[in-house]
Amino acid sequence: MLKLKELDYQTRLKIVRSLKGGVTSPYSISKEYGISKTDVENIGPLYDQYGEPGLRATSLTSGSQPSKIARSIQEMIIIIILNHTHLTINEVRNLLSEEGMKIDPAPIQRFLTQAGLGTEELRNQYLEELRGLKNSRSTRGLQKFAYKIFGAIDNTKNSEQFSGIDKHHYLAIEVKPKLMIDHNKSVTLIVMYNLYSHIIEIFVIDTYLDTIKRYSRALQAALQTLPFADFSFFKYLLWHESLSDGSQAQQKRVFLDSDSEQINYLNNSFRKWYSDKRLSFGKVNEYFDRKINLKLDFLKKLKEIIELSREYNSQAGNTDQVALDYSIEKVQEFVNGYNSEVINRIPSVSSPQSLEERRGTNLPKNPIVKHSAQLDGWLRRNKEQLSRF
């Protein structure tokens, strides 16, 4: 008796069409093609789950039973592997693990093999096939999902990418670099990715090195209650584009990678004085593809820059604020270069300036802002109000 993988692709496709047509019974198909009834019963679910790529000879695994990985996770794997076709199974597993999804490499490999994505060559072939389809009507299962994300015509995601600025939000990822500072102190970088302009900005929360420690406890308590809007983290990062033309600030959403006490501290003041209607939080997985791209592209390079600055600080004997300032200088140079490349990469635009005008934003000259610098400025502007402290 033959195995499914011993049949050619066209024969497997005929079996599926007969099975899905409901005219021929699994027993009759088994007898006609010389394969087991179990294989006949499995080929239908394989087709339903993966579409036509699941019928390739390179897709069929022993037993040919469809993967039991949850559909939502299957879609996340598809997003990862088609955006980054070179990744190994372990690299995919590690990315899923960072999202709180613990899956062994073997089930991931089985799933990718069955989906027709077992190798880098097959993944690139899959992308070419998706881009060659005229519409999604001929697709099925995960192939239909992949077509909506990566297909050329039905992919409305890219066409909407530069629509009204009020429809686009920010992805916030927290990075805690190991700098040359005291072990009892810490610095947090909040990497803000503008989902509309694709520009990166970073807010440095240097809480344990900042100005507030130089003031009395009474003043520190006052800062918890006063409307220090001028240095608000979210006001700076979320409003500056909308306010640049004098218009009313528009509502944005921030998709946080993880909870942070420091982010919540800054956000509490924002909510107190500007109401929840101006800012809402959403699940980061709504922009999972952007997050993965950031992790594999920008954040990987950012960590390399930070490590190089750490090595320099160690050799130069720099610590605390001196070390932080040097690292920020190097990070700012890197982010400026990254943002410039983003502007120049966008096709069909006469110049970077016209792109910025179309987006309604300007490329920030200083994309990195320190919490302490914002706080110092606010304290200077509110000396009289704070004199009693």
C-alpha distance (Angstrom), angle and dihedral (degrees) to the residues before:
residue distance angle dihedral
M1 . . .
L2 3.81 . .
K3 3.80 126.8 .
L4 3.81 122.2 -131.7
K5 3.79 91.5 -111.2
E6 3.81 89.6 57.5
L7 3.81 91.2 62.0
D8 3.79 119.9 83.3
Y9 3.79 120.4 -111.6
Q10 3.83 95.8 -104.0
T11 3.80 91.2 52.4
R12 3.82 91.7 50.7
L13 3.82 88.6 49.7
K14 3.84 91.1 51.2
I15 3.81 89.9 51.5
V16 3.80 91.6 52.4
R17 3.80 92.9 48.2
S18 3.80 91.0 49.5
L19 3.79 90.5 48.0
K20 3.80 94.7 46.2
G21 3.79 91.8 44.7
G22 3.79 89.0 61.8
V23 3.80 92.2 -141.7
T24 3.80 97.5 107.5
S25 3.81 123.2 48.9
P26 3.85 121.8 -128.5
Y27 3.81 88.4 -114.1
S28 3.83 92.3 54.9
I29 3.83 91.6 46.6
S30 3.81 89.9 49.2
K31 3.79 91.1 52.5
E32 3.82 94.4 44.0
Y33 3.80 96.7 50.9
G34 3.80 99.9 31.1
I35 3.81 96.7 -120.6
S36 3.78 130.1 123.3
K37 3.80 121.4 -87.7
T38 3.82 87.8 -122.8
D39 3.80 90.8 58.7
V40 3.79 89.7 49.3
E41 3.81 90.7 51.5
N42 3.80 91.5 47.6
I43 3.78 97.3 49.6
G44 3.80 92.7 65.9
P45 3.84 95.1 56.5
L46 3.83 89.4 43.5
Y47 3.80 89.2 56.1
D48 3.80 92.2 44.5
Q49 3.80 92.1 51.0
Y50 3.81 101.7 40.9
G51 3.80 107.7 16.3
E52 3.80 121.9 -138.0
P53 3.86 94.6 -30.1
G54 3.81 86.6 66.0
L55 3.80 88.8 66.3
R56 3.80 95.4 59.4
A57 3.78 118.4 115.2
T58 3.82 87.4 -121.5
S59 3.82 89.5 54.8
L60 3.77 100.7 55.1
T61 3.79 117.4 96.4
S62 3.79 129.0 -172.1
G63 3.77 109.4 -68.8
S64 3.82 89.3 10.3
Q65 3.80 92.9 -132.8
P66 3.82 113.1 154.9
S67 3.79 119.0 -104.3
K68 3.81 116.4 -91.1
I69 3.82 93.7 -147.9
A70 3.81 109.4 126.7
R71 3.81 114.1 -94.8
S72 3.83 93.0 -120.6
I73 3.81 90.3 55.5
Q74 3.81 91.4 45.2
E75 3.80 88.0 56.6
M76 3.81 91.2 49.3
I77 3.81 90.0 51.8
I78 3.82 90.1 49.8
I79 3.82 90.5 51.7
I80 3.80 91.8 49.3
I81 3.79 98.1 44.9
L82 3.82 98.5 42.9
N83 3.79 92.3 46.7
H84 3.82 90.3 47.7
T85 3.80 108.3 24.8
H86 3.82 93.8 175.0
L87 3.81 96.5 63.8
T88 3.79 120.6 119.2
I89 3.80 123.1 -129.9
N90 3.82 90.5 -106.4
E91 3.80 91.0 52.7
V92 3.79 90.2 52.0
R93 3.79 90.2 47.7
N94 3.83 91.3 51.0
L95 3.80 92.0 51.4
L96 3.79 90.6 50.9
S97 3.79 90.3 46.4
E98 3.81 89.8 56.1
E99 3.82 86.4 57.4
G100 3.82 90.1 54.4
M101 3.81 95.0 -101.2
K102 3.78 111.7 128.0
I103 3.80 109.7 -162.2
D104 3.79 127.6 156.6
P105 3.82 118.5 -122.3
A106 3.83 94.6 -114.9
P107 3.85 97.1 65.3
I108 3.81 90.0 45.3
Q109 3.80 90.9 51.9
R110 3.80 91.3 47.2
F111 3.81 91.2 49.7
L112 3.81 94.0 48.6
T113 3.81 91.5 46.6
Q114 3.79 92.0 51.3
A115 3.81 91.5 46.6
G116 3.81 90.0 54.7
L117 3.82 92.3 -108.9
G118 3.78 102.0 105.3
T119 3.82 96.5 123.5
E120 3.80 137.7 31.1
E121 3.82 89.5 -111.7
L122 3.81 92.1 54.4
R123 3.82 91.3 46.5
N124 3.79 92.1 54.6
Q125 3.81 89.4 45.5
Y126 3.81 89.3 51.1
L127 3.82 90.7 52.9
E128 3.79 91.8 50.1
E129 3.79 90.4 50.7
L130 3.81 92.1 50.0
R131 3.79 91.5 50.3
G132 3.80 90.3 49.2
L133 3.82 95.0 55.4
K134 3.80 116.6 100.5
N135 3.80 94.9 -148.3
S136 3.80 141.9 -12.8
R137 3.82 96.7 -104.0
S138 3.79 91.8 96.3
T139 3.81 93.4 49.8
R140 3.78 128.5 88.3
G141 3.79 139.2 -167.7
L142 3.78 115.5 -18.4
Q143 3.78 91.2 -3.8
K144 3.82 88.0 64.3
F145 3.82 89.9 50.7
A146 3.81 91.5 47.5
Y147 3.79 91.3 49.2
K148 3.80 91.7 54.4
I149 3.81 89.5 53.5
F150 3.81 101.6 37.2
G151 3.81 107.0 16.1
A152 3.81 119.5 113.7
I153 3.81 103.0 -131.2
D154 3.80 108.5 25.8
N155 3.79 92.0 43.3
T156 3.79 101.0 108.8
K157 3.79 91.5 163.9
N158 3.79 94.3 82.8
S159 3.79 94.1 41.2
E160 3.80 89.7 55.0
Q161 3.77 93.1 45.5
F162 3.79 94.7 95.6
S163 3.79 99.6 34.6
G164 3.82 123.7 115.6
I165 3.78 113.3 -19.2
D166 3.81 91.6 -134.3
K167 3.83 89.4 68.6
H168 3.79 95.4 60.1
H169 3.74 130.0 79.9
Y170 3.78 144.1 -178.6
L171 3.76 134.0 -88.7
A172 3.81 112.0 -148.2
I173 3.79 120.5 -160.9
E174 3.78 121.5 -178.6
V175 3.80 119.0 -138.4
K176 3.80 123.2 -173.7
P177 3.81 106.8 -165.0
K178 3.79 122.3 -164.0
L179 3.77 102.2 -122.9
M180 3.79 129.6 172.1
I181 3.81 94.8 -87.2
D182 3.77 133.5 119.4
H183 3.81 113.1 -70.4
N184 3.81 90.2 -122.2
K185 3.80 90.8 58.9
S186 3.77 130.9 67.2
V187 3.77 142.0 -169.9
T188 3.78 125.2 -152.2
L189 3.80 126.3 -160.9
I190 3.79 116.5 -154.5
V191 3.80 105.9 -157.8
M192 3.81 108.5 -154.6
Y193 3.80 115.7 -161.8
N194 3.79 113.8 -166.2
L195 3.80 105.3 -139.8
Y196 3.80 89.9 -157.6
S197 3.80 105.1 44.9
H198 3.86 96.0 21.6
I199 3.80 88.3 -134.7
I200 3.80 119.6 145.5
E201 3.80 122.9 -136.6
I202 3.78 126.6 174.1
F203 3.78 129.7 -151.9
V204 3.81 113.2 -158.4
I205 3.79 113.5 -148.6
D206 3.80 101.6 -159.1
T207 3.80 92.9 168.5
Y208 3.78 95.8 154.7
L209 3.77 94.3 47.8
D210 3.80 100.9 38.5
T211 3.79 136.2 109.8
I212 3.78 97.0 -96.4
K213 3.81 91.9 76.8
R214 3.80 89.3 65.0
Y215 3.79 92.9 62.6
S216 3.78 134.3 75.3
R217 3.75 124.6 -86.8
A218 3.80 88.7 -112.2
L219 3.79 90.8 59.3
Q220 3.77 91.5 45.4
A221 3.81 88.4 53.9
A222 3.81 90.5 48.1
L223 3.78 91.1 53.9
Q224 3.79 88.2 61.0
T225 3.81 91.1 62.0
L226 3.81 108.8 27.3
P227 3.82 120.6 92.3
F228 3.79 97.6 -108.5
A229 3.80 91.0 173.1
D230 3.78 96.1 149.9
F231 3.78 93.7 71.4
S232 3.79 97.6 33.9
F233 3.80 110.5 140.9
F234 3.78 94.5 -140.9
K235 3.79 95.1 40.4
Y236 3.79 89.9 56.4
L237 3.77 96.1 45.3
L238 3.79 100.8 35.2
W239 3.76 104.4 36.4
H240 3.76 107.5 38.9
E241 3.82 95.1 83.8
S242 3.79 95.3 47.4
L243 3.79 93.4 42.2
S244 3.81 95.2 48.4
D245 3.81 91.5 87.9
G246 3.80 94.9 40.4
S247 3.79 94.5 -105.5
Q248 3.77 124.0 136.0
A249 3.79 114.5 -82.8
Q250 3.77 112.4 -97.9
Q251 3.76 126.5 -137.0
K252 3.80 115.4 -95.0
R253 3.75 134.2 -176.9
V254 3.76 125.5 -138.0
F255 3.79 117.6 -149.9
L256 3.79 105.4 -154.7
D257 3.78 121.8 -152.7
S258 3.80 91.4 -153.0
D259 3.78 140.7 -9.5
S260 3.77 116.3 -89.3
E261 3.79 130.3 -173.5
Q262 3.78 89.6 -148.1
I263 3.80 93.1 52.7
N264 3.79 90.4 46.5
Y265 3.81 91.1 50.6
L266 3.81 91.9 55.0
N267 3.78 93.1 40.8
N268 3.81 93.3 52.1
S269 3.79 90.4 64.5
F270 3.79 90.7 47.2
R271 3.78 92.3 52.0
K272 3.79 93.1 44.9
W273 3.77 94.7 55.7
Y274 3.79 103.2 29.1
S275 3.85 102.2 30.0
D276 3.78 129.8 -121.9
K277 3.80 91.4 -85.3
R278 3.79 90.7 77.5
L279 3.77 95.0 53.5
S280 3.76 134.0 30.1
F281 3.77 133.2 171.8
G282 3.77 125.5 -130.4
K283 3.78 136.8 -177.5
V284 3.77 112.7 -80.6
N285 3.81 91.5 -137.0
E286 3.79 89.8 73.2
Y287 3.81 83.3 78.3
F288 3.79 97.1 30.6
D289 3.82 93.4 140.3
R290 3.82 92.2 55.6
K291 3.78 91.0 46.7
I292 3.81 92.6 52.5
N293 3.80 90.8 47.4
L294 3.79 90.0 51.3
K295 3.78 92.5 49.0
L296 3.79 94.4 48.6
D297 3.79 96.2 40.3
F298 3.79 119.2 21.2
L299 3.81 101.2 22.7
K300 3.78 93.1 46.8
K301 3.81 90.8 54.9
L302 3.81 91.9 40.9
K303 3.79 91.1 56.8
E304 3.81 89.9 49.8
I305 3.82 90.2 53.9
I306 3.80 90.8 48.4
E307 3.80 91.5 49.4
L308 3.82 91.4 50.9
S309 3.82 90.6 49.9
R310 3.80 89.7 48.3
E311 3.81 90.5 53.5
Y312 3.81 90.7 50.0
N313 3.81 91.9 48.4
S314 3.78 89.9 50.9
Q315 3.82 92.4 51.7
A316 3.82 93.0 44.0
G317 3.80 94.1 45.4
N318 3.82 92.5 -120.2
T319 3.81 116.7 159.5
D320 3.81 140.0 171.8
Q321 3.83 114.3 -11.6
V322 3.81 94.9 4.3
A323 3.80 91.0 51.8
L324 3.79 91.8 45.7
D325 3.81 93.6 49.4
Y326 3.80 91.9 50.5
S327 3.81 92.0 48.8
I328 3.81 92.1 47.9
E329 3.80 90.4 50.9
K330 3.81 90.6 54.7
V331 3.79 92.9 44.4
Q332 3.80 90.8 49.8
E333 3.81 91.0 53.5
F334 3.80 89.2 51.4
V335 3.83 94.8 47.2
N336 3.82 91.8 47.9
G337 3.79 89.4 54.0
Y338 3.80 92.0 45.5
N339 3.82 93.0 50.9
S340 3.80 91.8 47.8
E341 3.81 90.3 52.7
V342 3.82 90.4 49.8
I343 3.80 90.5 55.3
N344 3.80 93.2 47.4
R345 3.83 94.5 45.7
I346 3.80 95.2 61.9
P347 3.85 108.6 100.5
S348 3.82 129.9 -138.9
V349 3.77 95.7 34.3
S350 3.77 123.1 121.4
S351 3.79 94.6 -143.5
P352 3.82 141.7 -11.0
Q353 3.81 87.9 -106.8
S354 3.80 93.1 57.2
L355 3.80 90.0 48.6
E356 3.78 90.6 53.7
E357 3.79 90.2 48.9
R358 3.80 91.4 49.8
R359 3.78 90.9 50.4
G360 3.78 92.4 47.4
T361 3.77 91.9 -126.6
N362 3.78 139.8 99.3
L363 3.76 125.2 -134.0
P364 3.84 103.5 -104.0
K365 3.81 113.7 -118.5
N366 3.78 91.0 -156.4
P367 3.82 106.8 32.6
I368 3.80 92.7 172.0
V369 3.79 122.1 74.2
K370 3.79 126.7 -179.1
H371 3.79 121.5 -140.3
S372 3.80 89.6 -136.5
A373 3.82 92.9 53.8
Q374 3.80 92.0 51.2
L375 3.80 91.0 47.1
D376 3.82 93.3 48.5
G377 3.79 90.3 53.0
W378 3.77 92.4 49.8
L379 3.79 92.4 48.8
R380 3.82 90.9 52.1
R381 3.79 91.6 51.2
N382 3.80 93.3 48.6
K383 3.82 101.5 43.9
E384 3.79 94.7 127.2
Q385 3.79 94.4 48.1
L386 3.80 90.0 50.5
S387 3.80 98.0 40.9
R388 3.80 92.7 101.0
F389 3.77 90.3 63.7
